[in-house]
Every structure is written in structure tokens, then in C-alpha cells.
Amino acid sequence: MGYAHSMMFNAMVRKGVTVQQVEAALKPLIDYFGRGLNEGDGVSDDAIFEFNEENGELDCNTYGDVGYGYYDLVYEVAQNLAAIVAEPGEINLYDHDTGDIENAKTVLLFGPTEASINDYVAKRDIGEAMDLMKDHLPAEKIEAIRALIAS
């Protein structure tokens, strides 16, 4: 038993982090799908774990049917990422079988520190609010609000 899902995140890994450290952070998902970093063609794969050592970019995407314990594995990966990432981000996990659209998406945050995660959430939420105001305020007022918030 399980559900159809999709999961995705992008992260910037700190300089000096090794491929082995990235694999260790992703181990719960790598073991679940039986696929390592940079394996597969990326087109028909149910799991893509790509790490670019040169620029530190990590991309992970999984798709298809998973067991109900899959959330726990993704949560563990989110916790593991704290040790290797340069900046905070989020994992988006979607349940495609639920009829409850409000609970179909789960967001798991990760980051090097709790403070960096809190800053990330604040900036993300402010950015979303500013985007909502675009239709109701002139561009110069939006920019003035952005400047005020930044100060």
C-alpha cells in the first residue's frame, strides 16, 4: 500500500563537501530507490539524484508509487542536509492520490542553522506577499515597500 507522489528539491552544497558526504545525506532515498548519485538517464527514471561537484548544485527528484513511510525518509534527508548545505531551502513532497488539495503538498525545510531557515521563510513569505500586491499597487510603491523591508 502506498500512494503516488512527487518530491523535489534543489540545494547548494558547501564548498569542500565530498561526494561521499552528499551520498550519506541522501542515503535514505538512495537506498529506497536503489540508485546512486548521477545514475540514470534522467528521462524515465523514478529517482534522480544529481550532484555537480564543480558548482555545488544538488538536484533531487523522485516520482511514482511509494509506501506510507516515505515521508519519514524525506524528513530524515531534510535533517541530514543541514550538515552539508551552504544555504537553506525546502523539499516539496506531493501526494497525488489525496482528494484534499490543501494537504496534498508537504514542505520540509532544511538549512545550515535554524536562524538561516527562519530568514529564508521570512524572505520567501514576503516575496509571495509582494507578488500578490503587484496587481493592486504601482511598481514604484512595490519597490518602496521592498526597500523599507530590506532596511
N, C-alpha and C positions, 0 to 999 in steps of 0.2 A: 504494500500500500504506500502511496505517496501522492505527489502532485506534480503538475507541470510547472516549471519555474524558468526564470532567467535571473542571472546575477552578474553584476558588472562593477568594476572599479578601475580607476587609474590612479597611480601613486608615483611620487618622485622619491626615489631611494637615496639615502645619504651617500655622499662620496666615501669610498673605502669599504662599503658593504660588499661582501663576496656573493657569488652565485650560490654558494652553499648556504649562506645565511638567508638569502631570499627563498631558496627551496625549503629551508627549515620553517620559515614563517608561513609558507603556503602548504606545508606538509599535510594538514587535514584534508585539503581539497585535492592535492596531488595524489594522495593515497586513495581517496574516494573514486576518482576518475581513472586512476592508473596511468596518468600521463604527466610527464615532467615539463620543465621549462622549455619553451621554444620547440616543442614537438608538434607534429601535425601540420596540415596544410592551411588551417585557419578557415577553410570554407565550409566543410561539412562536419567539423569537429563539434562534440558536445561540451568540450572544455578547452579553452585557450589560455595558456599562461605564458606571456611573452615578457622577457626582461632584456632591455638594451643596456648592456654594461657601460657603453660609452657615455650616454646621457642620463642614465639612472632611471629611465622610464619603465614602469611596470604596468602592464595591462592584463587584466583577468576578466574572462567572460565564461560563464557556463550556461547551458541550456538543456531543456528536456525534463524527463521524469526523474524525481529524486525522492528519497524517503523522508518521513516527517522529522527525522533527526538532522536533516541537512542544515537547518538554521543554526544548530549548535556548532557545526563545523565552521560555518561562515563567521559566527561570533568569535570562535577561537582564533581564526585568521585575523579578524579585526584587532584582537588583543595582541597577537604576535607582531602585527605591522608596526606597533608603537616603537619597537626596538630597532627598526631599520629605515623608517621613513624620515624624510627631511621636512615635510610639511603635512598638515592634516588633510583629510579628505573623507569620503564616505563611500560605503558599499551599498548599492541598491539591489535588494533582493525582492523579486516579484513572484507572487503566487498566481498563476494563470488559471487556476481551477476554481478560485473563490468567486462567489457571486457578490461579495461585499467589497465593492470598489475602494472604499475608504481604507480597508485593511489589506488590500492586495499588495501594497508596497511597504517594505520594511527598510529603514535606513539605519545602517550601523556606522558610527563614526570611528575614526582612528586618527592618531596623531602622536607626535613625539612627547607631548605633555598635555595635561588637562587644560592648562591655560591656552595653549595653541588651538585646541579643539574648540574651546569657548569662543575665542576670537574668530575662528573660521565660521562657526554657526552664526555669530552676530553679523559678520560681513555678508554671508550668504543670505540671511533673512532680510537685511537692509537692502541688498541688491534686488531681491524679489519684490520688496515693497516699492522700491523706486521704479521698477519696471511696471508695476500696476498703476503708478501715478502718471506715467508717460501720456496716457490718453486724456488726462484731466488737467495737466499743468503744462505751461510753456517750457520749452527746453532750458531756457535761462534760469527758470525757477528750480527746475530739477537739478541743474548744475550747482546752483547756490545752496540747495539743501545738501547735496553731496559734499560740497566744500565745508559746510557747517559740521556735518557729521565727522568728516575726516579730521577736523581740528579738535 
